[in-house]
Amino acid sequence: MGKMQNLQITLHNHNKNTITMSEMPLPKWGDLNTYERHKLIGELIDSMIYSGEALQHLQETIEQFRLMGYVKSIILPETNEI
């Protein structure tokens, strides 16, 4: 098989210019409904219970988020680090 082609999805709005998916704002936690929130958290927990590899991937992802400045902890503020 050849290399995957980069497909660009566009949305058409007759009142505005055409925009691509990458130009749309990404949803945040507050944008998800209760079901979507619970499903996401439940699947994360479930995967970590049954897979050490999943736990390792999540730990690495969170560390990358921390390095990029995405982690702003209100649960464990820097002054109360373990």
N, CA, C and O atoms as a GROMACS GRO file, in nm:
protein
  328
    1MET      N    1   0.083  -0.119   0.000
    1MET     CA    2   0.000   0.000   0.000
    1MET      C    3   0.087   0.124   0.000
    1MET      O    4   0.197   0.123   0.055
    2GLY      N    5   0.040   0.231  -0.060
    2GLY     CA    6   0.113   0.356  -0.063
    2GLY      C    7   0.095   0.432   0.068
    2GLY      O    8   0.022   0.389   0.158
    3LYS      N    9   0.161   0.543   0.076
    3LYS     CA   10   0.149   0.627   0.196
    3LYS      C   11   0.007   0.679   0.206
    3LYS      O   12  -0.062   0.702   0.106
    4MET      N   13  -0.036   0.697   0.332
    4MET     CA   14  -0.170   0.753   0.353
    4MET      C   15  -0.172   0.897   0.304
    4MET      O   16  -0.081   0.975   0.331
    5GLN      N   17  -0.275   0.929   0.232
    5GLN     CA   18  -0.287   1.066   0.184
    5GLN      C   19  -0.351   1.151   0.293
    5GLN      O   20  -0.438   1.106   0.367
    6ASN      N   21  -0.306   1.275   0.301
    6ASN     CA   22  -0.361   1.368   0.398
    6ASN      C   23  -0.493   1.420   0.344
    6ASN      O   24  -0.496   1.498   0.249
    7LEU      N   25  -0.603   1.374   0.404
    7LEU     CA   26  -0.735   1.417   0.360
    7LEU      C   27  -0.778   1.537   0.443
    7LEU      O   28  -0.762   1.539   0.565
    8GLN      N   29  -0.830   1.636   0.376
    8GLN     CA   30  -0.874   1.756   0.446
    8GLN      C   31  -1.026   1.765   0.435
    8GLN      O   32  -1.081   1.768   0.325
    9ILE      N   33  -1.091   1.771   0.550
    9ILE     CA   34  -1.236   1.780   0.553
    9ILE      C   35  -1.273   1.927   0.562
    9ILE      O   36  -1.219   2.000   0.645
   10THR      N   37  -1.365   1.969   0.478
   10THR     CA   38  -1.409   2.108   0.482
   10THR      C   39  -1.557   2.114   0.512
   10THR      O   40  -1.634   2.026   0.472
   11LEU      N   41  -1.596   2.217   0.582
   11LEU     CA   42  -1.736   2.242   0.611
   11LEU      C   43  -1.777   2.366   0.532
   11LEU      O   44  -1.703   2.464   0.526
   12HIS      N   45  -1.894   2.360   0.474
   12HIS     CA   46  -1.940   2.473   0.394
   12HIS      C   47  -2.050   2.547   0.468
   12HIS      O   48  -2.150   2.488   0.511
   13ASN      N   49  -2.031   2.674   0.483
   13ASN     CA   50  -2.130   2.761   0.541
   13ASN      C   51  -2.154   2.869   0.438
   13ASN      O   52  -2.062   2.944   0.405
   14HIS      N   53  -2.274   2.878   0.387
   14HIS     CA   54  -2.302   2.969   0.277
   14HIS      C   55  -2.291   3.116   0.317
   14HIS      O   56  -2.285   3.203   0.230
   15ASN      N   57  -2.288   3.146   0.446
   15ASN     CA   58  -2.276   3.283   0.492
   15ASN      C   59  -2.131   3.325   0.518
   15ASN      O   60  -2.102   3.444   0.531
   16LYS      N   61  -2.041   3.229   0.526
   16LYS     CA   62  -1.902   3.257   0.560
   16LYS      C   63  -1.811   3.183   0.464
   16LYS      O   64  -1.857   3.104   0.381
   17ASN      N   65  -1.681   3.208   0.476
   17ASN     CA   66  -1.584   3.135   0.396
   17ASN      C   67  -1.580   2.989   0.440
   17ASN      O   68  -1.620   2.956   0.552
   18THR      N   69  -1.533   2.902   0.353
   18THR     CA   70  -1.516   2.762   0.386
   18THR      C   71  -1.404   2.748   0.487
   18THR      O   72  -1.299   2.811   0.474
   19ILE      N   73  -1.426   2.664   0.590
   19ILE     CA   74  -1.323   2.643   0.691
   19ILE      C   75  -1.288   2.494   0.695
   19ILE      O   76  -1.369   2.410   0.657
   20THR      N   77  -1.168   2.464   0.741
   20THR     CA   78  -1.128   2.324   0.756
   20THR      C   79  -1.147   2.283   0.901
   20THR      O   80  -1.161   2.367   0.990
   21MET      N   81  -1.149   2.150   0.924
   21MET     CA   82  -1.166   2.098   1.059
   21MET      C   83  -1.055   2.149   1.152
   21MET      O   84  -1.079   2.173   1.270
   22SER      N   85  -0.934   2.166   1.098
   22SER     CA   86  -0.822   2.211   1.182
   22SER      C   87  -0.839   2.356   1.227
   22SER      O   88  -0.774   2.399   1.322
   23GLU      N   89  -0.924   2.431   1.159
   23GLU     CA   90  -0.947   2.570   1.197
   23GLU      C   91  -1.059   2.584   1.301
   23GLU      O   92  -1.079   2.692   1.357
   24MET      N   93  -1.132   2.476   1.326
   24MET     CA   94  -1.241   2.480   1.423
   24MET      C   95  -1.183   2.467   1.564
   24MET      O   96  -1.085   2.396   1.585
   25PRO      N   97  -1.245   2.534   1.661
   25PRO     CA   98  -1.195   2.521   1.799
   25PRO      C   99  -1.219   2.379   1.850
   25PRO      O  100  -1.323   2.320   1.823
   26LEU      N  101  -1.121   2.326   1.923
   26LEU     CA  102  -1.135   2.192   1.980
   26LEU      C  103  -1.226   2.197   2.102
   26LEU      O  104  -1.224   2.295   2.176
   27PRO      N  105  -1.306   2.093   2.123
   27PRO     CA  106  -1.392   2.093   2.241
   27PRO      C  107  -1.310   2.077   2.369
   27PRO      O  108  -1.205   2.013   2.369
   28LYS      N  109  -1.359   2.137   2.476
   28LYS     CA  110  -1.298   2.123   2.608
   28LYS      C  111  -1.393   2.042   2.694
   28LYS      O  112  -1.504   2.010   2.651
   29TRP      N  113  -1.349   2.008   2.814
   29TRP     CA  114  -1.426   1.924   2.904
   29TRP      C  115  -1.569   1.977   2.921
   29TRP      O  116  -1.665   1.900   2.916
   30GLY      N  117  -1.583   2.106   2.940
   30GLY     CA  118  -1.715   2.166   2.961
   30GLY      C  119  -1.805   2.157   2.840
   30GLY      O  120  -1.927   2.173   2.852
   31ASP      N  121  -1.748   2.132   2.723
   31ASP     CA  122  -1.827   2.120   2.601
   31ASP      C  123  -1.888   1.980   2.586
   31ASP      O  124  -1.982   1.961   2.509
   32LEU      N  125  -1.834   1.883   2.659
   32LEU     CA  126  -1.886   1.746   2.652
   32LEU      C  127  -2.010   1.734   2.740
   32LEU      O  128  -2.020   1.798   2.845
   33ASN      N  129  -2.106   1.653   2.695
   33ASN     CA  130  -2.222   1.630   2.781
   33ASN      C  131  -2.184   1.528   2.888
   33ASN      O  132  -2.078   1.466   2.881
   34THR      N  133  -2.270   1.511   2.987
   34THR     CA  134  -2.240   1.424   3.101
   34THR      C  135  -2.208   1.283   3.056
   34THR      O  136  -2.114   1.223   3.107
   35TYR      N  137  -2.283   1.228   2.963
   35TYR     CA  138  -2.258   1.092   2.914
   35TYR      C  139  -2.119   1.081   2.853
   35TYR      O  140  -2.045   0.986   2.882
   36GLU      N  141  -2.082   1.178   2.768
   36GLU     CA  142  -1.951   1.174   2.703
   36GLU      C  143  -1.838   1.184   2.806
   36GLU      O  144  -1.736   1.117   2.792
   37ARG      N  145  -1.857   1.266   2.907
   37ARG     CA  146  -1.756   1.279   3.015
   37ARG      C  147  -1.739   1.148   3.090
   37ARG      O  148  -1.627   1.100   3.108
   38HIS      N  149  -1.851   1.090   3.133
   38HIS     CA  150  -1.845   0.966   3.210
   38HIS      C  151  -1.787   0.852   3.128
   38HIS      O  152  -1.710   0.771   3.179
   39LYS      N  153  -1.823   0.846   3.000
   39LYS     CA  154  -1.771   0.741   2.912
   39LYS      C  155  -1.620   0.755   2.896
   39LYS      O  156  -1.549   0.655   2.904
   40LEU      N  157  -1.571   0.875   2.875
   40LEU     CA  158  -1.428   0.898   2.857
   40LEU      C  159  -1.350   0.860   2.982
   40LEU      O  160  -1.251   0.788   2.974
   41ILE      N  161  -1.393   0.909   3.098
   41ILE     CA  162  -1.325   0.877   3.224
   41ILE      C  163  -1.334   0.728   3.253
   41ILE      O  164  -1.236   0.666   3.294
   42GLY      N  165  -1.451   0.669   3.232
   42GLY     CA  166  -1.469   0.526   3.257
   42GLY      C  167  -1.378   0.441   3.171
   42GLY      O  168  -1.320   0.343   3.218
   43GLU      N  169  -1.364   0.477   3.044
   43GLU     CA  170  -1.278   0.401   2.954
   43GLU      C  171  -1.131   0.417   2.990
   43GLU      O  172  -1.054   0.321   2.980
   44LEU      N  173  -1.090   0.536   3.033
   44LEU     CA  174  -0.953   0.555   3.080
   44LEU      C  175  -0.923   0.466   3.201
   44LEU      O  176  -0.821   0.397   3.205
   45ILE      N  177  -1.012   0.470   3.298
   45ILE     CA  178  -0.992   0.390   3.419
   45ILE      C  179  -0.992   0.242   3.385
   45ILE      O  180  -0.907   0.167   3.432
   46ASP      N  181  -1.087   0.200   3.304
   46ASP     CA  182  -1.097   0.059   3.264
   46ASP      C  183  -0.969   0.012   3.196
   46ASP      O  184  -0.918  -0.096   3.226
   47SER      N  185  -0.917   0.092   3.105
   47SER     CA  186  -0.796   0.052   3.033
   47SER      C  187  -0.677   0.042   3.128
   47SER      O  188  -0.593  -0.046   3.112
   48MET      N  189  -0.669   0.133   3.226
   48MET     CA  190  -0.557   0.129   3.321
   48MET      C  191  -0.568   0.011   3.417
   48MET      O  192  -0.466  -0.039   3.464
   49ILE      N  193  -0.689  -0.033   3.448
   49ILE     CA  194  -0.708  -0.148   3.536
   49ILE      C  195  -0.657  -0.275   3.468
   49ILE      O  196  -0.593  -0.358   3.532
   50TYR      N  197  -0.685  -0.289   3.339
   50TYR     CA  198  -0.656  -0.414   3.270
   50TYR      C  199  -0.527  -0.413   3.189
   50TYR      O  200  -0.487  -0.518   3.137
   51SER      N  201  -0.460  -0.298   3.177
   51SER     CA  202  -0.340  -0.294   3.094
   51SER      C  203  -0.233  -0.202   3.154
   51SER      O  204  -0.253  -0.081   3.167
   52GLY      N  205  -0.121  -0.262   3.188
   52GLY     CA  206  -0.007  -0.182   3.233
   52GLY      C  207   0.045  -0.093   3.122
   52GLY      O  208   0.095   0.017   3.147
   53GLU      N  209   0.034  -0.140   2.998
   53GLU     CA  210   0.079  -0.061   2.883
   53GLU      C  211  -0.008   0.065   2.868
   53GLU      O  212   0.042   0.173   2.838
   54ALA      N  213  -0.138   0.049   2.888
   54ALA     CA  214  -0.228   0.165   2.881
   54ALA      C  215  -0.192   0.267   2.988
   54ALA      O  216  -0.189   0.388   2.963
   55LEU      N  217  -0.164   0.218   3.108
   55LEU     CA  218  -0.124   0.308   3.217
   55LEU      C  219   0.005   0.381   3.182
   55LEU      O  220   0.016   0.502   3.206
   56GLN      N  221   0.101   0.309   3.127
   56GLN     CA  222   0.228   0.371   3.089
   56GLN      C  223   0.206   0.478   2.982
   56GLN      O  224   0.263   0.586   2.990
   57HIS      N  225   0.124   0.450   2.883
   57HIS     CA  226   0.095   0.548   2.778
   57HIS      C  227   0.029   0.673   2.836
   57HIS      O  228   0.062   0.785   2.799
   58LEU      N  229  -0.066   0.651   2.928
   58LEU     CA  230  -0.134   0.766   2.988
   58LEU      C  231  -0.037   0.850   3.070
   58LEU      O  232  -0.042   0.973   3.064
   59GLN      N  233   0.050   0.785   3.147
   59GLN     CA  234   0.149   0.858   3.226
   59GLN      C  235   0.241   0.941   3.136
   59GLN      O  236   0.272   1.056   3.167
   60GLU      N  237   0.284   0.883   3.025
   60GLU     CA  238   0.370   0.955   2.930
   60GLU      C  239   0.295   1.071   2.866
   60GLU      O  240   0.352   1.179   2.846
   61THR      N  241   0.169   1.049   2.833
   61THR     CA  242   0.088   1.156   2.773
   61THR      C  243   0.070   1.272   2.869
   61THR      O  244   0.084   1.388   2.831
   62ILE      N  245   0.040   1.241   2.994
   62ILE     CA  246   0.022   1.345   3.095
   62ILE      C  247   0.151   1.422   3.116
   62ILE      O  248   0.149   1.544   3.133
   63GLU      N  249   0.264   1.353   3.116
   63GLU     CA  250   0.393   1.421   3.130
   63GLU      C  251   0.417   1.517   3.013
   63GLU      O  252   0.467   1.628   3.032
   64GLN      N  253   0.381   1.475   2.893
   64GLN     CA  254   0.393   1.563   2.776
   64GLN      C  255   0.300   1.684   2.790
   64GLN      O  256   0.338   1.796   2.758
   65PHE      N  257   0.177   1.660   2.838
   65PHE     CA  258   0.083   1.771   2.864
   65PHE      C  259   0.144   1.869   2.963
   65PHE      O  260   0.133   1.990   2.946
   66ARG      N  261   0.207   1.816   3.068
   66ARG     CA  262   0.270   1.900   3.171
   66ARG      C  263   0.379   1.986   3.108
   66ARG      O  264   0.388   2.106   3.134
   67LEU      N  265   0.463   1.923   3.024
   67LEU     CA  266   0.572   1.997   2.960
   67LEU      C  267   0.520   2.105   2.864
   67LEU      O  268   0.585   2.208   2.845
   68MET      N  269   0.404   2.082   2.803
   68MET     CA  270   0.345   2.179   2.711
   68MET      C  271   0.264   2.286   2.784
   68MET      O  272   0.213   2.378   2.721
   69GLY      N  273   0.252   2.273   2.917
   69GLY     CA  274   0.180   2.374   2.995
   69GLY      C  275   0.031   2.352   3.002
   69GLY      O  276  -0.042   2.442   3.043
   70TYR      N  277  -0.017   2.233   2.962
   70TYR     CA  278  -0.161   2.206   2.965
   70TYR      C  279  -0.213   2.170   3.103
   70TYR      O  280  -0.332   2.183   3.129
   71VAL      N  281  -0.125   2.123   3.192
   71VAL     CA  282  -0.168   2.078   3.324
   71VAL      C  283  -0.166   2.196   3.420
   71VAL      O  284  -0.061   2.252   3.449
   72LYS      N  285  -0.283   2.231   3.468
   72LYS     CA  286  -0.299   2.339   3.565
   72LYS      C  287  -0.379   2.277   3.679
   72LYS      O  288  -0.501   2.294   3.687
   73SER      N  289  -0.310   2.207   3.766
   73SER     CA  290  -0.377   2.124   3.865
   73SER      C  291  -0.445   2.205   3.973
   73SER      O  292  -0.385   2.292   4.036
   74ILE      N  293  -0.572   2.176   3.993
   74ILE     CA  294  -0.645   2.230   4.108
   74ILE      C  295  -0.661   2.122   4.213
   74ILE      O  296  -0.699   2.150   4.326
   75ILE      N  297  -0.632   1.996   4.175
   75ILE     CA  298  -0.642   1.884   4.268
   75ILE      C  299  -0.515   1.871   4.350
   75ILE      O  300  -0.520   1.857   4.472
   76LEU      N  301  -0.399   1.876   4.282
   76LEU     CA  302  -0.270   1.869   4.350
   76LEU      C  303  -0.187   1.990   4.309
   76LEU      O  304  -0.096   1.977   4.227
   77PRO      N  305  -0.217   2.108   4.365
   77PRO     CA  306  -0.139   2.226   4.328
   77PRO      C  307   0.009   2.206   4.361
   77PRO      O  308   0.044   2.125   4.447
   78GLU      N  309   0.095   2.279   4.292
   78GLU     CA  310   0.240   2.265   4.308
   78GLU      C  311   0.284   2.274   4.454
   78GLU      O  312   0.380   2.208   4.493
   79THR      N  313   0.217   2.353   4.534
   79THR     CA  314   0.257   2.370   4.674
   79THR      C  315   0.230   2.245   4.757
   79THR      O  316   0.285   2.231   4.866
   80ASN      N  317   0.147   2.154   4.706
   80ASN     CA  318   0.114   2.032   4.781
   80ASN      C  319   0.163   1.906   4.711
   80ASN      O  320   0.106   1.799   4.730
   81GLU      N  321   0.268   1.918   4.630
   81GLU     CA  322   0.317   1.801   4.558
   81GLU      C  323   0.366   1.694   4.653
   81GLU      O  324   0.415   1.724   4.763
   82ILE      N  325   0.353   1.571   4.610
   82ILE     CA  326   0.396   1.456   4.691
   82ILE      C  327   0.546   1.437   4.678
   82ILE      O  328   0.602   1.346   4.739
   0.00000   0.00000   0.00000
